[in-house]
Amino acid sequence: MLVLSRKENQRIRLGDNITITIVRVTGDQVRVGIDAPKTVPIIRDELNPRDREGGRPGNGPREAAPPIGM
């Protein structure tokens, strides 16, 4: 796991098409903006169904996007 410190309005890029922006830091809360293609699922960890099944969060199977042209 990579751990970074960021200030408001600073960004982190994941690959070529995902950007995470620190929108606001207030007390112990951080507002994060995520810019990603619509094909990339973004799910808050506490809503991940694997958590309720006793699985490890974020390690569930991912459905691959169909190949281009199909």
SVG drawing of the C-alpha trace seen along z (x, -y; Angstrom):
<svg xmlns="http://www.w3.org/2000/svg" viewBox="-24 -23 28 37">
<polyline fill="none" stroke="black" stroke-width="0.4" points="0.0,0.0 1.3,-3.4 0.5,-6.1 0.7,-9.8 0.1,-13.1 -1.8,-15.7 -3.2,-19.2 -6.4,-20.7 -6.5,-21.0 -3.6,-18.6 -4.2,-15.6 -3.1,-12.0 -3.2,-10.3 -3.8,-6.6 -2.7,-5.5 -3.8,-7.7 -7.5,-8.2 -8.1,-8.3 -7.5,-11.5 -8.2,-11.8 -8.4,-15.4 -8.4,-16.4 -11.3,-18.9 -11.5,-19.9 -9.9,-19.0 -12.1,-20.0 -11.1,-18.7 -11.0,-14.9 -12.9,-14.8 -11.5,-14.8 -13.6,-15.4 -12.2,-13.5 -13.2,-14.0 -12.6,-11.1 -12.6,-11.6 -12.7,-8.2 -14.3,-6.7 -17.9,-5.5 -16.7,-1.9 -14.7,-2.0 -16.8,-1.1 -16.3,-3.3 -17.8,-1.8 -17.3,-3.0 -15.7,-0.2 -18.5,-0.1 -21.0,0.7 -19.0,3.5 -21.1,6.7 -17.9,8.8 -17.7,7.0 -21.0,8.4 -20.0,11.9 -16.9,11.9 -14.6,11.5 -11.7,9.1 -12.8,5.6 -11.9,4.6 -10.8,8.1 -14.0,9.3 -14.0,10.4 -14.1,7.6 -16.1,7.9 -13.9,7.2 -15.1,4.7 -16.0,6.3 -13.4,6.1 -13.7,3.2 -15.9,4.0 -18.2,6.4"/>
</svg>
